[in-house]
Amino acid sequence: MTEFDQQRPVRWENRRTLRFYEATLQRNLFGELELLLVWGGIGSVRGGHQCHPMNDAAQAAAELAALCMLRERRGYGLRCG
């Protein structure tokens, strides 16, 4: 098992606008690493998702760090648990 086989999603929430943003590192059916992004409204069925292929763990860590900074600048707080 690799470090990404049991990766838990990272979730940011904006309580003022009732929006959420979630990022998960996962492996696809071919064993390739990808970053799954999911967003939407809290308590709503509306939202969307994107899947971005990653070359390696270093690129994935850099993408997650950039996402974290962007979400915090836009008023989202990291939700633990």
C-alpha positions in Angstrom: 0.0 0.0 0.0 1.2 3.5 -0.8 0.7 6.6 1.2 -2.2 7.7 -1.1 -4.2 4.5 -0.8 -5.8 5.7 2.4 -5.8 9.5 1.7 -8.6 11.3 3.5 -10.2 14.3 1.7 -9.2 17.8 2.7 -12.3 19.9 3.1 -12.7 23.7 3.3 -16.0 25.4 4.2 -17.2 29.0 4.0 -20.0 29.4 6.6 -20.9 32.8 5.3 -21.7 31.7 1.8 -22.6 28.1 2.7 -20.1 26.7 0.2 -17.6 23.8 0.4 -14.5 22.7 -1.5 -12.9 19.3 -1.2 -9.7 17.8 -2.5 -8.7 14.1 -2.5 -5.6 12.4 -3.7 -6.4 9.0 -5.2 -5.3 6.4 -7.7 -7.4 5.7 -10.7 -8.0 2.2 -12.2 -4.7 2.3 -14.0 -2.8 3.1 -10.7 -2.0 6.7 -11.7 -2.1 9.4 -9.1 -4.9 12.0 -9.5 -6.3 14.9 -7.6 -10.1 14.9 -7.3 -11.7 18.3 -6.7 -15.3 18.6 -5.5 -17.2 21.8 -4.7 -20.8 22.9 -4.1 -23.3 24.3 -1.7 -23.6 23.0 1.9 -27.0 21.2 2.1 -27.5 21.5 -1.7 -27.3 19.0 -4.5 -25.6 21.6 -6.8 -21.9 21.5 -7.4 -19.3 20.0 -9.5 -16.0 18.0 -9.7 -12.8 17.9 -11.7 -10.1 15.2 -11.8 -6.5 16.3 -12.5 -3.7 13.8 -13.2 -0.5 14.1 -11.1 3.0 13.0 -12.2 4.2 12.2 -8.7 3.7 12.8 -5.0 5.7 16.0 -5.0 3.5 17.6 -7.6 0.4 16.5 -5.7 1.8 18.0 -2.5 2.5 21.3 -4.3 -1.0 21.4 -5.8 -2.6 20.8 -2.4 -0.5 23.6 -0.8 -1.5 26.0 -3.5 -5.2 25.0 -3.1 -4.9 25.5 0.7 -3.6 29.1 0.3 -6.2 29.9 -2.4 -9.1 28.6 -0.3 -8.0 30.5 2.8 -7.6 33.8 0.8 -11.2 33.3 -0.4 -12.6 33.0 3.1 -12.8 29.2 3.4 -11.8 27.5 6.7 -10.2 24.1 6.9 -12.6 21.6 8.4 -11.1 18.8 10.4 -12.8 15.5 11.1 
